[in-house]
């Protein structure tokens, strides 16, 4: 037993078991704590949620009235405005408030005129609305009082009305009224992310004004219901939410368990992603220089080759070889050769674009794919890279710095992907022979 514990693999297994045991104990304790406090906290959150929703809804109603008053005061201070200018102001206010669907005035003699209208002036809805406004405001108009109430048309929709008297002497015979879509107004508030998890329902005159997706009818008449009244003028809205039943509380342990499993699964998934990324990096990266390796380059080259032929765009490649690299390894050692390849890789990258694909092709050979580059442009890159040189420690058998030989080729129409690489390799051999003749 103790000999087995001494092995590394078994020690890791033992630590993993202890970790799982600790997590299990923690989950069990969390579940017990959650079961004990879930009902109390859930009821507290329910009360807080409906109170906040009621405050937000009440505030939204107040904001709508302030916007109507803002337009009324603007018209009071500018009695010289034409009807067209009044309509423009009303339309701008409607554009700022999606649930504001109508604006108009009631002139002396009960002459009803829309500025922005959801219905034609002769429609049954307009006639019904005119009668309702006249009935509710004739005595309030005499006292210069505002009126707010819910208006129901012949259909299933309900509308929140605001009627305000003009205060300026020039407009004292007129009333301004605004028509809000009650369902849109309530939905704008109650569909906010803060209330998306609450089973809310808004009632008005025994009819549903708004109902959230999480609303579920009470299972019995005995299930308690929290209610909050929304009072603005003659508004009779009631916000409702069912209280948490004790039978709903045990679901809390399942949520905790699922959360724990999700965390463990996330850790395992991140570990797998890291492992896959590490394997992919090792499979496509040259360990010595940090460049892409031959496998990666061939895959990308085939893809770039297909794209260049499909869209008839230029594509070139460069093959590079280190001059006298064998002599460096023989005279200075393989460690010096490795350092030389690393430095060459770094310098080559500084002369290329970010879109170019540089890879170590094998040994002391490098290859570059040049997208959107024709042969003439590739020759210019070839000249820059051919001019690279690296100084080495003084050695009579290594005169001068180390340089690169480069060969270039451009992809031709209807040729296989490897054809351009082979032609670049041929050009590289010619360039290398020319350098040897020059040195000789």
HELIX and SHEET records of a PDB file:
HELIX    1   1 UNK A    2  UNK A    6  1                                   5    
HELIX    2   2 UNK A    8  UNK A   76  1                                  69    
HELIX    3   3 UNK A   83  UNK A   96  1                                  14    
HELIX    4   4 UNK A  124  UNK A  142  1                                  19    
HELIX    5   5 UNK A  169  UNK A  171  5                                   3    
HELIX    6   6 UNK A  182  UNK A  190  1                                   9    
HELIX    7   7 UNK A  193  UNK A  195  5                                   3    
HELIX    8   8 UNK A  246  UNK A  249  1                                   4    
HELIX    9   9 UNK A  251  UNK A  284  1                                  34    
HELIX   10  10 UNK A  294  UNK A  311  1                                  18    
HELIX   11  11 UNK A  325  UNK A  332  1                                   8    
HELIX   12  12 UNK A  334  UNK A  350  1                                  17    
HELIX   13  13 UNK A  375  UNK A  386  1                                  12    
HELIX   14  14 UNK A  417  UNK A  439  1                                  23    
SHEET    1   A 5 UNK A 111  UNK A 116  0                                        
SHEET    2   A 5 UNK A 100  UNK A 107 -1                                        
SHEET    3   A 5 UNK A 175  UNK A 181 -1                                        
SHEET    4   A 5 UNK A 158  UNK A 165 -1                                        
SHEET    5   A 5 UNK A 147  UNK A 152 -1                                        
SHEET    1   B 4 UNK A 207  UNK A 211  0                                        
SHEET    2   B 4 UNK A 200  UNK A 204 -1                                        
SHEET    3   B 4 UNK A 237  UNK A 242 -1                                        
SHEET    4   B 4 UNK A 225  UNK A 230 -1                                        
SHEET    1   C 5 UNK A 357  UNK A 362  0                                        
SHEET    2   C 5 UNK A 365  UNK A 371 -1                                        
SHEET    3   C 5 UNK A 315  UNK A 322 -1                                        
SHEET    4   C 5 UNK A 402  UNK A 410 -1                                        
SHEET    5   C 5 UNK A 389  UNK A 390 -1                                        
END                                                                             
